[in-house]
Amino acid sequence: MISTREPTPRNCESRREPPHCFHSSCIIFHSHQQCFGFQFHHLRASASRSFAMVCSALSRVAHAHICLVRRASHVCRGHQHRAWGSRPITSDFAASGAPGSVLELLGKSYPQDDHTNLTRKVLSKVGRNLYNQHHHPLWLIKERVKEHFYKQYVGRFGTPLFSVYDDLSPVVTTWQNFDSLLIPADHPSRKKGDNYYLNRTHMLRAHTSAHQWDLLHAGLDAFLVVGDVYRRDQIDTQHYPVFHQLEGVRLFSKHELFAGIKDGESLRLFEHGSRSAHKQETHSMEALKLIEFDLKQTLSRLVAHLFGDGLETRWVDCYFPFTHPSFEMEINFRGEWLEVLGCGVMEQQLVNSAGAQDRIGWAFGLGLERLAMILYDIPDIRLFWSEDERFLKQFRLSDINQKVSFQPLSKYPAMTNDISFWLPSENYAEIDFYDLVRNIGGDLVEKVDLIDKFEHPK
């Protein structure tokens, strides 16, 4: 679920060439005294033709007295931004898995074997941590979720109830990613075709749930985990081999769950029953109803915080190996039902194995890209990897809760061209040049800036 890294916009800086020159995309027209200069950001094909037409028109101007330098940016308003270019993703692997070969990643060495299937493209994304880059749209979503949990859920001493972990290594063991979550050995989600393996025992995590068991085993009972996750997937605007998840877990003791309930002391968390489509065999019906209610109320409040009050939601039954019962939450956004997160009551076997046998809990997971694409009208998941300033500056907000809607950019990155020419000695106004640019370049031209003036002393 992600994209190739886009190329850096080409910047052809203004060059001080002698008269009578044509160098790259910088041109200078001249007559006997003064010159006039422009710098253009143009598109690869149509805009370059427009640029040539502008040059041809300006070549008819003579007898100048003032030299001006302009800069113009070209944007194709009718196209959505795709600044990463149109080159196919490379399929060459970072390692062949030859005996004795070693893969270096995040300061550690991993021997390769017949399971190694990492590509250089995917390896180049490890460590980017977009969700920790200030004012990145994924960072905005993360911070909004953190803010909500910090304010809504406070511990006994006035400190946040939920701790946040957003710097855990994406390299995990296959036991962490699968076995700790009760995923069977023959489950299709373990396939090499779905995951990125360093070797048979280590991989790039396929979900942030890979850290659940370790954090529970460390004694935590309320936490959020944020991180990049890796899955081999199809290529389209909604999928990319790297995306980002936020995981939430909360455990309850008997006292915490039944506090405020009439005769709560007589109620039990556990029982020896039978498993059904709606309940685990070890949970009492009272505990199940309360934990499910708390889970859905917690997530309903979170979604209301992100999208605003009055949002229509619904719950859909689903299946996850590590929760039961399990649900997906859908929201009615602009007349369309959209799935935004998955959740459920944690499998008691998982909780028990981590050393919290006297507690019951819930867990949820959501995709940061999914929420950001909905909230900020971002049409393509690959945009999140953009280093184009035109994309990034749209999300530099003074308030993380401020509403913002992505403004489409050119499908090509901006490219800069300089144009310099001599002005006529009279009957010239700046608006004439603007009209000339508009007539020839049309809506491809985004901006024209004066960057320099020169007058020949003779």
BELDAVEN-V93322 format. One line per field, one symbol per residue. ss: DSSP state (2 for helix, 1 for strand, 0 for the rest). psi: psi as a letter, one per 30 degrees, with the letter a starting at -180 (. if undefined). Layout:
ss=???
psi=???
//
This chain:
ss=00000000001000000000011001110000000011111000022222222222220000000011111111000000000000000000100000000111100111100000001222200000022200002222222222222222010000010011100000111222202220000002220000001000011100022222222220000111111111000001001001111111111102222200000222000100000100100010222222222222222222222220000011111111001111111111100111111111110222222000000111111112222222220000222220002222222000000000000000000001111100000000022222222222222211111111110000
psi=iaalklkkkkjjlkkilllhljjbgkljklbfellkkkkkjlledeeeeeeeeeeeefffklilfkkkklkkkkkjffllkifflgklkkgklflfgkkflkkkkhglkjklaffkgkleeeeffkfehefgjkgkeeeeeeeeeeeeeeefjkafgglkeklkjggkkfjllfeefdefggklfgkfffkfffljkeaffklkkflffffeeeeeffgkgjlkkklklkkklljaffkkfkaklkkkkklkleeeegkfkkhffflkelljakkafgklffkleeeeeeeeeeeeeeeeeeeeeefllgkkllkkkakkfglklklkkkkjjhgkkkkfllllkkkfeeeeffghfglkllllklkeeeeeeeeghjfkffffgkgkfeeeffgikfkfgkkkkkjkalfklkkkkkkklkllflhkkefeeeeeeeeefbgfkekkkkflkkkkf.
//
